[in-house]
Amino acid sequence: MSDLRALIAETVRAGLNAADMSQADAAAFVGVSEKHLSQILNGREDGSLSMWQRLLDFVDADWLAKHDADILAPIRALVEE
């Protein structure tokens, strides 16, 4: 799994935890099975760019960034390289 994908997966997990939502909730939102989402988040399967965006939208990454400025810092740093 690339560093960026790993960081995004970590952000998605943090967002799920912060909102007390399950991986099943996220899987239903993006339209994949819970098993497939687990494989994507654990780096065993690739996910499309649009799927990653839907996941970040689902966990409201913008809200997370405003309330925990450090949560998206590693992603920004990697993208800016």
Backbone torsions as a table, in degrees:
resi	resn	phi	psi	omega
1	MET	NA	134.7	178.6
2	SER	-67.3	160.1	178.8
3	ASP	-58.8	-41.2	-178.8
4	LEU	-64.1	-45.9	179.3
5	ARG	-62.3	-40.3	179.0
6	ALA	-63.4	-41.2	178.9
7	LEU	-67.3	-39.5	178.1
8	ILE	-66.5	-41.9	178.1
9	ALA	-60.3	-40.8	178.3
10	GLU	-63.6	-40.7	178.2
11	THR	-64.3	-42.1	178.3
12	VAL	-61.8	-45.8	179.1
13	ARG	-61.2	-42.7	178.9
14	ALA	-62.3	-40.7	178.3
15	GLY	-65.0	-40.6	177.3
16	LEU	-62.2	-44.4	179.6
17	ASN	-64.2	-43.9	-177.8
18	ALA	-63.2	-34.4	-178.1
19	ALA	-95.1	3.3	-178.0
20	ASP	53.7	45.2	178.1
21	MET	-111.2	156.1	-178.3
22	SER	-97.2	164.1	174.4
23	GLN	-63.5	-31.5	177.1
24	ALA	-63.6	-38.9	176.9
25	ASP	-60.8	-46.0	-179.6
26	ALA	-64.9	-42.2	179.9
27	ALA	-61.2	-43.1	179.0
28	ALA	-63.4	-39.4	-179.1
29	PHE	-63.6	-42.6	-177.1
30	VAL	-89.8	-7.1	174.1
31	GLY	83.1	33.7	175.2
32	VAL	-128.4	166.4	177.1
33	SER	-73.1	158.2	177.7
34	GLU	-61.6	-38.5	178.8
35	LYS	-62.6	-44.4	-179.6
36	HIS	-64.8	-41.6	178.3
37	LEU	-62.5	-41.5	177.8
38	SER	-59.0	-43.3	179.2
39	GLN	-64.1	-37.0	178.7
40	ILE	-68.1	-47.8	-178.0
41	LEU	-65.7	-26.7	179.6
42	ASN	-93.7	4.4	174.8
43	GLY	80.5	9.8	178.9
44	ARG	-85.7	-18.1	177.4
45	GLU	-134.1	152.0	174.8
46	ASP	-87.4	150.0	172.9
47	GLY	-118.5	151.6	179.1
48	SER	-71.4	159.4	177.7
49	LEU	-59.3	-40.5	-179.7
50	SER	-66.7	-33.8	177.9
51	MET	-67.1	-42.7	177.5
52	TRP	-61.8	-40.3	178.3
53	GLN	-63.6	-42.5	178.1
54	ARG	-62.6	-38.2	177.5
55	LEU	-64.0	-44.6	178.4
56	LEU	-64.7	-36.9	175.2
57	ASP	-64.4	-41.6	-178.2
58	PHE	-61.0	-42.6	-179.7
59	VAL	-88.4	3.5	177.0
60	ASP	55.4	62.7	-177.6
61	ALA	-58.6	-30.8	177.9
62	ASP	-63.8	-42.3	177.8
63	TRP	-63.8	-44.0	178.8
64	LEU	-58.3	-43.4	-178.0
65	ALA	-64.1	-36.7	179.7
66	LYS	-71.0	-32.4	-175.7
67	HIS	-98.6	-14.3	176.9
68	ASP	-144.6	83.4	-172.3
69	ALA	-56.2	-27.1	-176.7
70	ASP	-79.2	-16.9	-171.8
71	ILE	-65.9	-35.4	-180.0
72	LEU	-100.0	-2.9	-179.0
73	ALA	-56.2	-44.0	179.9
74	PRO	-63.8	-34.1	179.2
75	ILE	-68.9	-45.5	179.0
76	ARG	-59.6	-44.3	-178.8
77	ALA	-61.8	-40.9	-179.0
78	LEU	-68.9	-39.9	179.7
79	VAL	-67.3	-34.3	-177.2
80	GLU	-77.2	-12.4	-179.8
81	GLU	-64.8	NA	NA
